[in-house]
Amino acid sequence: MTEIKLDTLKDLIQYQQSPCVSIYLSTKAVHNGEFKKLEIEFKNRLQEVEEKLKEQWDYKQREVDEFLEAAASLAADSSFWQQQKEGLAVFIAPDRFEYFKFAVDTYDKSYVSPNFNLKQLIAESHDNQKYYLLAMSPKHNQLYQATRNDIEEVEVENLPLNIKEFLNLDDEAAEKHQSVNTAGGSAVFHGQGGASDDDNEDLMHYLKEIDRVINLELKDEDSYLVIAADDSVFPLYKNINNYDKLVEENLSGNAKQMNKKELREKGWKIVEPHLHDYLKDVKDKYLELKSGDKTSADLEGIVEAAHYSKVDTLLLNKKAEKGGVFVEAENEIRVIGNNEDYDLYNFAAVQTVENGGKVYVLDKEEMPDGEDIVAIYRY
């Protein structure tokens, strides 16, 4: 799956040649089979870009055709439009052309400026966070990496394939650790109540090894982990778990009998409520500090602060825009009125990212106090 990482953002931020074209397109219509509609909408965005290149950048028709050649080819590729998700971002510049398919919806917009407009790309990086799903049973274990719309297997070295192999048991001995609930069809580990002490010890040894291997695999991650396991097993695993971001609710049932789509959909339903927990903490911190001088909701002040690495955390309305240029020599914003102008909200965002701060691009209704931009300063 395509994952928008910090390195992806920084690579686009640091690109130096211009003009830079950024096109965002909602592609939800693909779900209704309206492929032709998407082609037409994208061609409309390209027409907007063509006009801006001619009017603001003095491009001749031949230069426009050459600059947009790869994008025009994409517009005519019917198979491409049949394989969309929820949104699309396309970036075009001298010697550069790339696109990203979004798992969350976007709004249609085109930009031609000295740098790429990355607000919606930043929003996607938070709205479509990855998580991990561990399908666990006595007969099979498999780790997956997933997002809202994607799921793929992760090969984990030394992860026990099953309890039989891990304990080096014969078939008869392995059966002692598992029975089948005929009413629900779900696998149930013994080791609770009637099982022998040896069976209990074997089971816990097996679960502890799974936990050890998973922690090694995810030691550098900061993503949630959902467990797909029978209800009788999950409490045992939760008690010995050492991974900090284990979700408290399990995906109940026999994961071996679920296909990837079912695992993804059920896993997302469990993990989604947790993915934006960080926003409440950020908003609470802003409201706590806003009476002092460590926060601001003033665009011009925030632009200057972002440029000088003062912004620790930035929240902005994804649709807010204002053209201008930050003039470093005077520490002020000017509206030039030509192709030198850029979106100042985007400038504040990319400067914050580049200088190691955190940026959250939100819908207007999610913003604290109804503001279009707020910042928490480092000092």
C-alpha positions as CSV (number, residue, x, y, z in Angstrom):
1,M,0.0,0.0,0.0
2,T,1.1,3.6,-0.5
3,E,2.0,5.2,2.8
4,I,2.6,8.9,3.1
5,K,5.5,9.2,5.5
6,L,7.3,12.2,6.9
7,D,10.1,11.6,4.4
8,T,7.6,11.9,1.6
9,L,6.4,15.2,2.8
10,K,9.9,16.6,3.3
11,D,11.0,15.5,-0.1
12,L,8.1,17.5,-1.7
13,I,8.7,20.4,0.6
14,Q,12.4,20.7,-0.3
15,Y,11.8,20.5,-4.1
16,Q,13.3,23.8,-5.4
17,Q,12.2,24.1,-9.1
18,S,9.1,25.9,-10.2
19,P,6.3,26.2,-11.2
20,C,4.9,23.5,-8.9
21,V,1.5,22.2,-9.7
22,S,-0.7,20.5,-7.0
23,I,-4.0,19.0,-8.1
24,Y,-6.5,17.4,-5.6
25,L,-9.5,15.5,-6.8
26,S,-12.3,13.6,-5.0
27,T,-12.6,10.2,-6.6
28,K,-15.5,8.7,-4.6
29,A,-17.4,8.5,-7.9
30,V,-15.4,5.4,-8.7
31,H,-17.7,3.5,-6.2
32,N,-20.7,4.2,-8.5
33,G,-18.8,3.2,-11.6
34,E,-18.6,6.8,-12.8
35,F,-15.1,6.5,-14.3
36,K,-15.8,8.9,-17.2
37,K,-16.9,11.5,-14.7
38,L,-13.5,11.3,-13.0
39,E,-11.6,11.7,-16.3
40,I,-13.7,14.8,-17.1
41,E,-13.1,16.3,-13.7
42,F,-9.4,15.8,-13.9
43,K,-9.3,17.3,-17.4
44,N,-11.1,20.3,-15.9
45,R,-8.4,20.7,-13.3
46,L,-5.8,20.5,-16.0
47,Q,-7.5,23.2,-17.9
48,E,-7.4,25.4,-14.8
49,V,-3.6,24.7,-14.5
50,E,-3.1,25.4,-18.2
51,E,-4.7,28.9,-17.9
52,K,-2.7,29.7,-14.8
53,L,0.6,28.7,-16.5
54,K,-0.2,31.0,-19.4
55,E,-1.5,33.9,-17.4
56,Q,0.8,33.9,-14.4
57,W,3.9,32.1,-15.7
58,D,3.9,33.3,-19.4
59,Y,4.0,29.7,-20.7
60,K,3.3,29.3,-24.4
61,Q,1.0,26.5,-25.6
62,R,4.0,24.3,-26.6
63,E,5.5,24.7,-23.2
64,V,2.2,23.9,-21.5
65,D,1.7,20.8,-23.6
66,E,5.2,19.6,-22.7
67,F,4.9,20.4,-19.0
68,L,1.5,18.6,-18.7
69,E,2.3,15.7,-21.0
70,A,2.4,13.0,-18.3
71,A,-0.7,14.4,-16.6
72,A,-2.6,14.4,-20.0
73,S,-1.6,10.8,-20.5
74,L,-3.0,9.9,-17.1
75,A,-6.2,11.7,-17.9
76,A,-6.7,9.4,-20.9
77,D,-5.9,6.2,-19.1
78,S,-9.3,4.6,-18.5
79,S,-7.9,1.7,-16.4
80,F,-6.3,4.3,-14.0
81,W,-9.6,5.9,-13.2
82,Q,-11.2,2.5,-12.6
83,Q,-8.7,1.8,-9.7
84,Q,-9.3,4.8,-7.5
85,K,-10.0,5.1,-3.7
86,E,-11.5,8.2,-2.1
87,G,-9.2,10.9,-3.4
88,L,-6.2,11.7,-5.6
89,A,-3.3,14.1,-5.4
90,V,-1.1,14.8,-8.4
91,F,2.1,16.8,-8.2
92,I,3.8,18.2,-11.4
93,A,7.0,20.3,-11.7
94,P,10.0,20.4,-14.0
95,D,11.4,16.9,-14.1
96,R,8.8,15.7,-11.6
97,F,5.5,13.9,-11.8
98,E,3.9,11.7,-9.1
99,Y,0.5,11.0,-7.6
100,F,-1.0,9.5,-4.4
101,K,-4.3,7.7,-4.0
102,F,-6.1,8.7,-0.8
103,A,-8.1,6.5,1.4
104,V,-10.0,9.5,2.7
105,D,-12.0,12.0,0.6
106,T,-10.5,15.2,-0.7
107,Y,-12.0,18.4,-2.2
108,D,-11.2,19.4,-5.8
109,K,-8.6,22.1,-6.0
110,S,-5.6,23.0,-8.3
111,Y,-2.6,25.2,-7.4
112,V,0.2,26.6,-9.5
113,S,2.8,28.3,-7.3
114,P,6.6,28.4,-6.4
115,N,6.1,25.3,-4.2
116,F,3.7,22.4,-3.7
117,N,0.6,22.8,-1.7
118,L,0.6,19.9,0.7
119,K,-2.2,20.6,3.2
120,Q,-4.5,17.8,2.0
121,L,-1.5,15.4,1.8
122,I,-0.7,16.2,5.4
123,A,-4.4,15.6,6.3
124,E,-4.3,12.2,4.6
125,S,-1.2,11.2,6.5
126,H,-3.2,11.5,9.8
127,D,-6.7,10.5,8.7
128,N,-5.5,7.3,7.1
129,Q,-3.1,6.1,9.9
130,K,-1.9,2.6,9.7
131,Y,-2.4,0.0,12.4
132,Y,-1.5,-3.6,12.9
133,L,-3.7,-6.6,13.3
134,L,-2.5,-9.9,14.8
135,A,-4.7,-12.8,13.9
136,M,-4.0,-15.4,16.6
137,S,-5.2,-19.0,17.1
138,P,-3.8,-22.3,18.1
139,K,-3.6,-23.3,14.5
140,H,-2.3,-20.2,12.8
141,N,-0.8,-16.8,13.6
142,Q,-0.4,-13.9,11.1
143,L,0.4,-10.2,11.5
144,Y,-1.1,-7.7,9.1
145,Q,-0.5,-4.0,8.4
146,A,-3.7,-2.2,7.6
147,T,-5.4,1.2,7.0
148,R,-9.0,2.2,6.3
149,N,-8.9,0.7,2.8
150,D,-5.9,-1.6,2.7
151,I,-4.5,-4.6,4.4
152,E,-1.4,-6.7,3.7
153,E,0.4,-9.5,5.4
154,V,3.6,-8.8,7.3
155,E,6.2,-11.6,7.3
156,V,7.6,-11.8,10.9
157,E,10.7,-13.8,11.5
158,N,10.4,-16.3,14.3
159,L,6.6,-15.8,14.9
160,P,5.2,-19.2,15.9
161,L,3.2,-20.6,13.0
162,N,1.0,-22.6,15.4
163,I,1.1,-24.2,18.9
164,K,1.8,-27.7,17.5
165,E,5.0,-26.5,15.7
166,F,6.1,-24.3,18.6
167,L,5.8,-27.0,21.2
168,N,6.9,-29.8,18.8
169,L,3.8,-31.8,19.5
170,D,2.3,-34.7,17.7
171,D,-1.3,-34.4,16.5
172,E,-2.9,-36.0,19.5
173,A,-1.0,-33.8,22.0
174,A,-1.8,-30.7,20.0
175,E,-5.5,-31.4,20.1
176,K,-5.4,-31.1,23.9
177,H,-4.8,-27.4,23.5
178,Q,-7.8,-26.8,21.3
179,S,-11.4,-27.8,21.1
180,V,-14.2,-26.5,18.9
181,N,-17.3,-24.8,20.1
182,T,-19.9,-26.3,17.9
183,A,-22.4,-23.6,18.5
184,G,-20.2,-20.7,17.4
185,G,-17.6,-22.6,15.5
186,S,-14.8,-20.7,17.3
187,A,-11.5,-22.2,18.5
188,V,-11.2,-22.3,22.2
189,F,-7.8,-22.8,24.0
190,H,-7.8,-25.1,27.0
191,G,-5.8,-23.9,30.0
192,Q,-8.7,-22.4,31.9
193,G,-10.3,-24.5,34.7
194,G,-10.2,-28.2,33.6
195,A,-6.9,-28.2,31.8
196,S,-3.8,-29.6,33.5
197,D,-1.1,-27.4,34.9
198,D,1.2,-28.6,32.1
199,D,-1.4,-27.5,29.5
200,N,-1.7,-24.1,31.2
201,E,2.1,-23.7,31.3
202,D,2.4,-24.7,27.6
203,L,-0.3,-22.2,26.6
204,M,1.2,-19.3,28.5
205,H,4.7,-20.2,27.1
206,Y,3.2,-20.0,23.6
207,L,1.4,-16.7,24.1
208,K,4.5,-15.2,25.8
209,E,6.6,-16.1,22.8
210,I,4.1,-14.5,20.4
211,D,4.2,-11.3,22.6
212,R,8.0,-11.4,22.6
213,V,8.3,-11.7,18.8
214,I,5.6,-9.1,18.1
215,N,7.3,-6.6,20.4
216,L,10.6,-7.1,18.6
217,E,8.8,-6.5,15.2
218,L,7.0,-3.4,16.3
219,K,9.6,-1.9,18.7
220,D,10.1,1.2,16.5
221,E,6.4,1.6,15.7
222,D,3.9,4.0,17.3
223,S,0.8,2.3,15.8
224,Y,-2.1,0.6,17.4
225,L,-2.3,-3.2,17.5
226,V,-5.6,-5.0,17.3
227,I,-5.8,-8.7,18.2
228,A,-8.1,-11.0,16.3
229,A,-8.7,-14.0,18.6
230,D,-11.3,-15.9,20.4
231,D,-12.8,-14.3,23.5
232,S,-11.3,-17.0,25.8
233,V,-7.8,-16.3,24.5
234,F,-7.7,-12.5,24.4
235,P,-7.8,-11.9,28.2
236,L,-4.8,-14.2,28.6
237,Y,-2.8,-12.5,26.0
238,K,-3.8,-9.0,27.2
239,N,-2.4,-9.9,30.7
240,I,1.0,-10.8,29.4
241,N,1.2,-8.2,26.6
242,N,4.1,-5.7,26.6
243,Y,3.1,-3.6,23.6
244,D,2.1,-0.1,24.7
245,K,-0.6,0.5,22.0
246,L,-2.6,-2.7,22.3
247,V,-6.3,-1.9,21.8
248,E,-8.4,-3.1,24.7
249,E,-11.1,-4.6,22.5
250,N,-10.4,-7.7,20.4
251,L,-11.8,-8.8,17.1
252,S,-13.7,-11.8,18.3
253,G,-13.9,-15.1,16.4
254,N,-11.8,-17.4,14.3
255,A,-9.7,-15.1,12.2
256,K,-8.6,-18.1,10.0
257,Q,-12.2,-18.2,8.7
258,M,-12.2,-14.5,7.8
259,N,-10.9,-13.1,4.5
260,K,-8.7,-10.0,4.4
261,K,-11.6,-7.7,3.6
262,E,-13.6,-8.9,6.6
263,L,-10.5,-8.6,8.8
264,R,-9.8,-5.1,7.5
265,E,-13.4,-3.8,8.0
266,K,-13.8,-5.3,11.4
267,G,-10.4,-4.2,12.5
268,W,-10.9,-0.6,11.3
269,K,-14.2,-0.4,13.2
270,I,-12.4,-1.3,16.4
271,V,-9.3,0.9,15.9
272,E,-10.8,4.0,14.3
273,P,-12.2,5.6,17.6
274,H,-8.7,5.5,19.0
275,L,-6.8,7.1,16.0
276,H,-7.7,10.7,16.8
277,D,-7.2,10.5,20.6
278,Y,-4.2,12.7,20.1
279,L,-6.4,15.6,18.9
280,K,-8.2,15.9,22.2
281,D,-4.9,16.2,24.0
282,V,-3.6,18.8,21.5
283,K,-6.8,20.9,21.7
284,D,-6.8,20.7,25.5
285,K,-3.2,21.9,25.7
286,Y,-4.0,24.8,23.4
287,L,-7.0,25.9,25.5
288,E,-4.9,25.6,28.6
289,L,-2.1,27.8,27.3
290,K,-4.0,30.3,25.2
291,S,-4.3,32.9,27.9
292,G,-0.5,33.2,27.8
293,D,2.1,34.0,25.1
294,K,2.8,30.4,24.1
295,T,0.0,30.2,21.6
296,S,-1.4,32.2,18.7
297,A,-4.3,32.3,16.3
298,D,-2.8,35.1,14.2
299,L,-1.8,34.0,10.7
300,E,1.0,36.5,10.2
301,G,2.6,35.9,13.6
302,I,2.4,32.1,13.1
303,V,3.9,32.3,9.6
304,E,6.9,34.2,11.0
305,A,7.2,31.8,14.0
306,A,7.0,28.8,11.7
307,H,9.8,30.1,9.6
308,Y,12.0,30.6,12.6
309,S,11.3,27.1,14.1
310,K,9.2,28.4,16.9
311,V,6.1,26.4,16.3
312,D,5.8,23.1,18.1
313,T,2.2,22.2,17.1
314,L,0.1,23.7,14.3
315,L,-3.6,23.1,13.6
316,L,-5.2,24.6,10.5
317,N,-8.4,24.5,8.5
318,K,-7.7,22.5,5.4
319,K,-9.8,24.9,3.2
320,A,-8.4,28.2,4.6
321,E,-6.2,30.1,2.0
322,K,-4.5,33.5,1.8
323,G,-2.0,34.5,-0.9
324,G,1.1,36.4,-0.1
325,V,4.9,36.1,0.6
326,F,6.8,36.1,3.8
327,V,9.7,38.6,3.4
328,E,12.4,37.4,5.8
329,A,14.5,40.6,5.6
330,E,11.5,42.7,7.0
331,N,9.8,39.8,8.9
332,E,6.5,40.7,7.3
333,I,4.0,39.4,4.8
334,R,3.4,41.1,1.5
335,V,0.9,40.4,-1.3
336,I,2.9,40.7,-4.5
337,G,0.0,39.9,-6.9
338,N,1.9,37.7,-9.3
339,N,3.3,34.2,-9.5
340,E,5.6,34.8,-6.5
341,D,2.6,34.6,-4.1
342,Y,1.8,31.4,-2.4
343,D,-0.8,30.1,0.1
344,L,0.4,31.3,3.5
345,Y,-1.5,28.6,5.4
346,N,0.4,26.0,3.4
347,F,3.7,27.9,4.0
348,A,3.1,27.8,7.8
349,A,2.4,24.1,7.6
350,V,5.4,23.1,5.5
351,Q,7.7,25.3,7.5
352,T,6.5,23.6,10.7
353,V,7.0,20.1,9.3
354,E,10.4,20.9,8.0
355,N,11.5,22.3,11.3
356,G,10.4,19.3,13.3
357,G,7.0,20.5,14.5
358,K,3.6,18.6,14.3
359,V,0.9,19.7,11.9
360,Y,-2.8,18.7,12.0
361,V,-4.9,19.7,9.0
362,L,-8.6,19.6,10.0
363,D,-12.1,20.4,8.9
364,K,-13.3,23.9,10.0
365,E,-15.7,22.4,12.6
366,E,-12.8,20.5,14.3
367,M,-10.8,23.7,14.9
368,P,-10.5,25.1,18.4
369,D,-12.6,28.3,18.9
370,G,-13.6,28.2,15.2
371,E,-10.3,29.6,14.2
372,D,-8.6,28.9,10.8
373,I,-5.2,28.4,12.3
374,V,-3.8,28.0,15.8
375,A,-0.2,27.3,17.0
376,I,1.4,26.2,20.2
377,Y,4.9,27.6,20.5
378,R,8.1,25.9,21.7
379,Y,9.0,29.0,23.8
